[in-house]
């Protein structure tokens, strides 16, 4: 993986598409976890929120992130007339108009990667869409393949922003070949936008400081790192605006994708509406609020675990979950749902007669450090049952067509 470092450092300097580059990265982005005392890294939720609220008051008006031409710490133009980013957001096509997609291309779904750059690269190579050039740059080699990443790029690992921009760079290349890359937001993306940094590693804070362009004498101080992260991730910040382009829910052909899961009341609320409301909130648009149905409760789209139990307590519980799933899929005229969020000890698997696929294998070294696995989805008409997509799990040591049923 030595070649990865060549382009990983370059990726870390990009804060948002069209925003230019941040101040030049100084030194390695890797920082040993023991670099900060444990007590300082494991702050309580309320303590972190309180510090972040103070940081927002002082630094959203004077962000420490720069566009590469300004000195770190100088006020950015965020008041008065609308910024270029705000003006550009008005011209974006709403996600609600792209929530339901049809394609004849192969689709590959990737679960939670949680800041682990090497496992992300392994998953993309396993999917057959990434190669590394002789110069060490990432190259899309997937043709018209469509990649769907199910969220939780952030937290528990040291290279979150690098991974985000790796996906964005591959998206640009993929579209030139007729493919695409779609990102979903997970609960850890929403936590960071809310200013809840409990699961950020010391390396993640260092990366935020580097990307924000802090000078070396500031980048090593925790309070400066925290303020940099607030400026990047608070609604309207550079990284928050990037994440605003990611989906809460997405349907491609007969397959529905969500980080945690979609319940009947989410369909009633409207998947496109959820996508748009989350985007407006992340962009920091005036009056925008995060939708409760997306992230505000245990049965919200980003937090739901209704379909992710590897072992149900009783057959009644299983039947109930499968019945809810069937109702959702019938409402959406879909055949299956793919979710992440809950690590699966047995690896990628399916339940409810192949109608729910759970693909978070805990591959990040910050979770279970499992081998990478991805889910390959061939479109209807490409083989298998007529009118239904064909699903196949790809594993590091090989691939196998997964069983469409586990039990009655």
C-alpha atoms as one frame of an Amber mdcrd trajectory, in Angstrom:
protein
   0.000   0.000   0.000   3.007   2.304  -0.178   1.715   3.824  -3.412  -1.436
   4.937  -1.694   0.388   7.573   0.316   1.413   9.446  -2.833  -2.122  10.505
  -3.706  -3.580  10.290  -0.196  -1.649  13.371   0.890  -2.888  15.240  -2.170
  -6.489  14.263  -1.473  -6.235  15.577   2.068  -5.593  19.095   0.783  -8.939
  19.331  -1.031 -11.801  20.662   1.083 -14.609  20.940  -1.467 -15.173  20.637
  -5.204 -14.442  23.942  -6.862 -13.023  25.459  -3.656  -9.358  25.024  -4.628
  -6.768  23.557  -2.321  -6.106  24.175   1.323  -2.715  25.170   2.654   0.056
  22.731   1.744   0.105  19.628   3.894   3.145  19.702   6.170   4.509  16.392
   7.316   2.738  13.065   7.452  -1.003  12.828   8.121  -0.460   9.747  10.177
  -0.327  10.417  13.917  -0.034   7.688  16.478  -3.134   7.339  18.585  -1.202
   7.781  21.773  -0.251  11.267  20.634  -3.017  12.683  22.815  -3.967  11.607
  26.323  -6.885   9.209  26.347  -8.922  11.509  28.559  -8.688  14.287  25.995
  -9.792  12.040  23.139 -12.675  10.375  24.920 -14.676  13.389  25.893 -18.239
  13.022  27.036 -20.968  13.871  24.557 -22.111  16.960  26.451 -18.589  18.222
  26.958 -17.847  17.896  23.261 -21.086  19.580  22.257 -20.451  22.451  24.669
 -16.958  23.023  23.307 -18.227  22.797  19.747 -21.030  25.281  20.404 -18.422
  27.741  21.659 -16.300  26.988  18.600 -19.222  27.617  16.271 -19.929  31.018
  17.794 -16.348  32.115  17.248 -15.272  30.197  14.165 -18.256  29.821  11.867
 -17.933  33.575  11.378 -14.154  33.286  11.182 -13.429  29.784   9.861  -9.903
  28.441  10.120 -10.245  26.727   6.767  -8.872  28.600   3.782  -8.980  28.317
   0.020  -5.200  28.197  -0.232  -4.631  31.892  -0.874  -5.613  33.200   2.561
  -3.668  32.781   5.764  -5.136  30.296   8.231  -7.292  31.944  10.864  -8.309
  34.990   8.817 -12.041  35.656   8.514 -13.731  34.172   5.475 -16.489  35.886
   3.531 -19.509  34.233   5.057 -21.712  37.219   5.889 -23.446  39.849   3.801
 -23.843  38.759   0.195 -24.184  35.085  -0.565 -20.885  33.235  -0.999 -19.985
  31.448  -4.220 -20.795  28.117  -2.579 -24.231  29.363  -1.498 -24.942  30.712
  -4.970 -23.813  27.435  -6.516 -26.063  25.422  -4.216 -29.079  27.209  -5.650
 -28.248  25.788  -9.078 -27.871  22.188  -7.884 -30.399  19.624  -9.027 -32.323
  18.527  -5.905 -31.582  14.969  -4.791 -35.321  14.297  -4.866 -35.111  14.401
  -8.650 -32.384  11.709  -8.577 -33.671   9.439  -5.796 -35.055   6.784  -8.142
 -32.607   5.672 -10.821 -32.684   3.025 -13.526 -29.573   1.596 -15.172 -28.427
  -1.367 -17.219 -25.038  -1.251 -15.540 -23.550  -3.481 -12.898 -23.915  -2.046
  -9.387 -21.512  -2.653  -6.482 -22.458  -1.747  -2.902 -19.797  -1.059  -0.248
 -20.553  -0.916   3.477 -19.116   1.146   6.328 -15.399   1.994   5.991 -14.925
   4.252   9.064 -11.767   6.145   8.208  -9.722   3.127   7.086  -8.078   4.120
   3.807  -6.383   0.786   3.152  -9.606  -1.195   3.599 -11.441   1.286   1.376
  -8.870   0.780  -1.361  -9.116  -2.996  -0.867 -12.915  -2.867  -1.228 -12.720
  -0.761  -4.388 -10.141  -3.091  -5.916 -12.285  -6.078  -4.946 -15.181  -4.402
  -6.757 -12.972  -4.127  -9.848 -13.229  -0.351 -10.138  -9.894   0.940  -8.820
  -6.316   0.636  -9.960  -3.245   2.643  -8.968  -1.179   4.315 -11.689   2.591
   4.152 -11.900   2.631   7.633 -10.383   0.567   6.418  -7.416  -2.702   8.093
  -8.457  -6.136   6.435  -8.181  -7.594   5.425 -11.537 -11.165   4.334 -12.208
 -11.116   1.055 -14.133 -14.748   0.018 -13.670 -16.159   1.187 -16.987 -19.895
   1.819 -16.594 -20.100   0.184 -13.146 -22.125   2.082 -10.531 -20.725   2.129
  -6.971 -22.943   2.808  -3.957 -21.200   3.474  -0.633 -23.648   3.148   2.255
 -22.271   5.789   4.617 -20.142   5.925   7.760 -16.997   7.071   6.027 -16.369
   9.165   9.124 -15.133   8.332  12.638 -13.101   5.476  14.170 -10.238   5.932
  11.661  -7.563   8.471  10.764  -8.222   9.118   7.056 -11.865  10.149   6.779
 -11.477  13.199   4.530  -8.998  11.411   2.286 -11.521   8.619   1.735 -14.301
  11.101   0.988 -12.237  12.794  -1.679 -11.063   9.488  -3.088 -14.711   8.651
  -3.791 -15.299  12.121  -5.246 -12.282  11.812  -7.539 -13.406   8.377  -8.712
 -16.901   9.744  -9.344 -15.475  12.306 -11.759 -13.538   9.614 -13.611 -16.413
   7.125 -13.571 -18.839   9.539 -15.200 -16.434   9.948 -18.109 -16.800   6.194
 -18.764 -20.545   5.988 -18.233 -20.322   4.823 -14.611 -21.018   6.656 -11.378
 -20.372   6.740  -7.642 -23.193   7.459  -5.198 -22.498   8.176  -1.539 -25.007
   7.825   1.282 -24.845   9.552   4.633 -24.645   7.386   7.734 -25.328   8.162
  11.363 -21.672   9.105  11.880 -21.872  11.751   9.170 -24.892  13.252  10.939
 -23.101  13.115  14.307 -20.208  15.154  12.954 -22.472  17.736  11.338 -24.166
  18.057  14.746 -20.783  18.663  16.379 -20.661  15.311  18.179 -17.037  14.221
  17.838 -16.980  11.400  20.400 -15.825   8.838  17.838 -13.185  10.944  16.087
  -9.672   9.561  16.517  -6.641  11.681  17.338  -5.521  11.132  13.743  -8.903
  12.342  12.526  -8.487  15.590  14.438  -4.979  16.006  13.019  -6.293  15.418
   9.504  -8.949  18.094  10.034  -6.290  20.580  11.144  -4.105  19.801   8.121
  -6.991  20.049   5.667  -8.083  23.327   7.250  -4.606  24.681   6.578  -3.520
  25.336  10.160   0.192  26.136  10.554   2.327  23.486  12.280   2.508  25.387
  15.563  -1.314  25.250  15.804  -2.044  21.929  14.111  -0.666  19.945  17.041
  -2.906  21.582  19.636  -6.164  19.834  20.436  -8.266  22.991  20.858  -7.097
  24.242  17.457  -7.847  20.841  15.911 -11.331  20.873  17.432 -12.093  24.351
  16.131 -10.835  23.353  12.686 -13.150  20.358  12.655 -16.107  22.499  13.713
 -15.406  24.922  10.869 -15.164  22.075   8.342 -18.172  20.042   9.471 -20.694
  22.552  10.868 -23.694  23.091   8.553 -22.464  25.220   5.676 -18.810  24.251
   6.212 -16.732  22.885   3.298 -16.999  19.205   4.231 -20.634  19.576   5.288
 -21.419  20.965   1.830 -19.736  17.963   0.242 -21.782  15.592   2.405 -24.923
  17.514   1.426 -24.599  15.882  -1.984 -24.888  12.411  -0.433 -28.179  10.559
  -0.155 -30.241   9.524   2.825 -32.067   6.949   0.693 -31.571   5.810  -2.889
 -33.265   3.317  -5.195 -31.533   1.862  -8.255 -33.724  -0.409 -10.367 -35.395
  -2.820  -7.932 -32.888  -2.303  -5.090 -33.286   0.214  -2.250 -30.201   1.495
  -0.396 -30.074   3.074   3.065 -27.538   3.213   5.858 -29.736   1.810   8.627
 -33.027   0.923   6.995 -36.269   2.297   5.615 -39.519   1.833   7.522 -43.070
   2.312   6.191 -43.393   5.782   7.732 -40.257   6.891   5.884 -41.906   5.996
   2.581 -45.031   7.887   3.638 -42.869  10.914   4.474 -41.158  10.700   1.079
 -37.626   9.509   0.328 -36.964  12.425  -1.984 -38.195  14.831   0.673 -35.810
  13.264   3.206 -32.905  13.647   0.798 -33.672  17.301   0.108 -34.211  18.248
   3.748 -30.949  16.635   4.829 -29.106  18.411   2.016 -30.506  21.813   2.891
 -29.617  21.331   6.555 -26.047  20.272   5.772 -25.584  23.212   3.421 -26.608
  25.522   6.231 -29.500  27.057   4.338 -31.540  29.548   6.308 -34.364  27.932
   8.270 -33.308  24.378   7.356 -33.630  21.703  10.040 -32.541  18.085  10.080
 -35.549  15.783   9.512 -36.466  13.599  12.489 -37.344  10.720  10.166 -33.790
  10.708   8.836 -31.718  10.911  12.002 -33.798  11.834  15.034 -34.772   8.497
  16.601 -33.735   4.817  16.859 -36.073   3.951  13.982 -34.863   6.776  11.724
 -33.231   5.949   8.393 -29.676   6.438   9.663 -30.121   4.653  13.024 -32.577
   1.841  12.244 -31.483  -1.717  13.094 -34.847  -3.394  12.515 -33.553  -5.508
   9.636 -29.965  -6.052  10.781 -30.225  -8.646  13.543 -28.130 -11.681  12.746
 -30.167 -13.691  15.238 -33.723 -12.711  16.142 -34.855 -13.458  19.682 -37.969
 -15.241  18.480 -39.558 -16.296  15.228 -42.266 -13.732  15.935 -39.671 -10.946
  15.937 -38.270 -12.174  12.653 -41.721 -12.388  11.084 -42.512  -8.860  12.234
 -39.329  -7.422  10.729 -39.819  -9.279   7.463 -43.424  -8.103   7.271 -42.346
  -4.462   7.713 -39.702  -4.960   5.046 -42.215  -6.466   2.619 -44.540  -3.509
   3.135 -41.755  -1.038   2.359 -40.603  -2.911  -0.738 -44.161  -3.238  -2.016
 -44.686   0.512  -1.539 -41.542   1.203  -3.564 -42.092  -1.564  -6.170 -38.694
  -2.963  -5.188 -37.415  -6.499  -4.619 -34.677  -5.997  -2.031 -33.040  -3.512
   0.331 -29.322  -3.137   1.102 -28.206  -1.679   4.451 -25.044  -1.113   6.482
 -24.723   0.340   9.997 -24.683  -2.917  12.010 -21.494  -5.039  11.742 -22.247
  -8.604  10.696 -20.017 -11.222  12.302 -20.842 -13.709   9.544 -19.973 -11.228
   6.789 -22.330  -9.960   4.097 -25.576 -11.895   4.343 -29.265 -11.817   3.549
 -32.508 -12.539   5.388 -36.263 -12.519   4.801 -35.908 -14.758   1.733 -33.225
 -12.617   0.168 -35.120  -9.333   0.503 -32.737  -7.661   2.974 -28.952  -7.605
   2.512 -26.686  -6.564   5.392 -23.223  -5.578   4.136 -21.441  -3.832   7.025
 -18.738  -6.397   7.780 -16.795  -4.157  10.185 -13.865  -3.954   7.790 -12.317
  -0.854   9.392  -9.414  -1.434  11.753 -11.356   0.800  14.148 -14.262  -1.666
  14.244 -13.616  -5.391  13.612 -10.681  -5.195  11.174 -12.450  -7.772   8.994
 -11.499  -8.565   5.424 -13.241  -6.433   2.818 -16.455  -7.703   1.230 -18.763
  -6.008  -1.266 -22.111  -6.821  -2.841 -22.356  -7.092  -6.627 -25.777  -6.479
  -8.158 -26.487  -7.367 -11.769 -29.500  -5.522 -13.198 -32.780  -7.246 -14.112
 -32.459  -9.033 -17.411 -28.736  -9.724 -16.982 -29.352 -13.318 -15.884 -31.138
 -15.098 -13.083 -34.784 -14.456 -12.297 -36.522 -12.325 -14.979 -37.403  -8.870
 -13.694 -35.192  -9.192 -10.615 -31.599  -8.219  -9.946 -29.005 -10.892  -9.234
 -26.978 -10.506  -6.038 -23.493 -11.861  -5.389 -21.108 -11.331  -2.473 -17.480
 -10.683  -3.423 -14.915 -11.562  -0.757 -11.178 -11.021  -0.464 -10.502 -14.716
  -0.901 -13.024 -15.162  -3.726 -16.699 -14.758  -4.483 -19.816 -16.851  -4.170
 -23.473 -16.469  -5.082 -25.069 -15.929  -1.655 -28.097 -17.967  -0.661 -31.394
 -16.183  -1.187 -32.937 -17.724   1.907 -31.824 -18.515   5.418 -34.563 -20.412
   7.162 -38.300 -20.325   6.621
